[in-house]
Each structure stands twice: as structure tokens, then as C-alpha cells.
Amino acid sequence: MRQTPPVFNVLTDGRVQKLRRLLSGVQFVLLLLTFSGDLWPKGRPVDSRLTTVSLVFVSGNNQAAERARDTLRDSKTCLGLALNASDADAVLEISSESQSLGGSLGQMGGRSSIASGTLTLKSGDLVWSRSERFSDAPFMSGGKTAGYLLVRDLAKDAGCKERRK
């Protein structure tokens, strides 16, 4: 005769049934979350005028704006860097701020940088805005990384992959 493990001796039949129902409910929720990506549109809606932008002037005096300029200058996207706002199709205004994550130096503290970017067409219409947060790491500025991520997001939303085909 097979013996029941001691853990299950404590549970009554009612408790075992409740536990099984709970586990099947959790499995259902996990399954729903796994396939729910197909039910809703991915990402945010993008203004169609964004696909007409080729030259971008980056406005801002911070590490994120500097890295955005470097990325646009050196990148292989469909977006190029304009040296002044009058030559650009749009102006990317980048602001950046730093936030302490608590803790003292040498402990689990640190800094997180938040860079926000808005893209405005020559007409004055705001067509794109995003924010990126990135934590500082040894030998790596969170602000610079956030600036790079903003340009990457802009290039993706501007449809650079589709334009190169």
C-alpha cells in the first residue's frame, strides 16, 4: 500500500480541492497574459507626419542631448542631424534630470537619469514625445544612455526600417 506524504496528511479533501482550483486559476491567468499581446495593438499610436521627418535639430544642453546628437550624426537610421533649426524638418527638444535612488556611496544607492524628448515640426505641431529612464553604472552615464534610447525610439516610430527597403 502506498503512503501519502506527510505534507498532504495535514490537508483535508476540501483544502486540496481549493488548492487545485487556485492553481488552475493561476495557470489560466498566466495563459491569458501570454497570449494577450495579440489582443491589443502594440506600442503607442504614431503620428503619420513623423514619417516625413529626415533632418532633426537637437535642442538641449545636457548629456542626453549630447548623446542624441552623436547618435544621429553616427547612426545608420533614416534620420540625420541638422546643425541649425532652420535647416531641420523638426526640432527634438531634450530635457534631462537626475534622481537619487537612496543609500549612501558604496551601498545600494545610485542615480537614475530621466530624459524627456519632444519632436516639433516646423509648423509648430508636436508629433512625438517620449521619456526614458536609465540608471548610472560604472563608467556609464544614465543620461547619455537615455539620450541614445530616445533617438532609437524616434527612429523606430519614424519607420526607418520601412524607409530603407
Buried (B, 14 or more C-beta within 10 A) or exposed (E): EEEEEEEEEEEEEEEEEEEEEEEEEEEEEEEEEEEEEEEEEEEEEBBEBBBEBBBBBBBBEBBBBBBBBBBBEEBEBBBBBBEEBEEBBBBBBBBBEBEEEEEEEEEEEBEBBBBBBBBBBEEEEEBBEBBBBBBBEEEEBBBBBBBBBBBBBBBEBBBBEEEEE
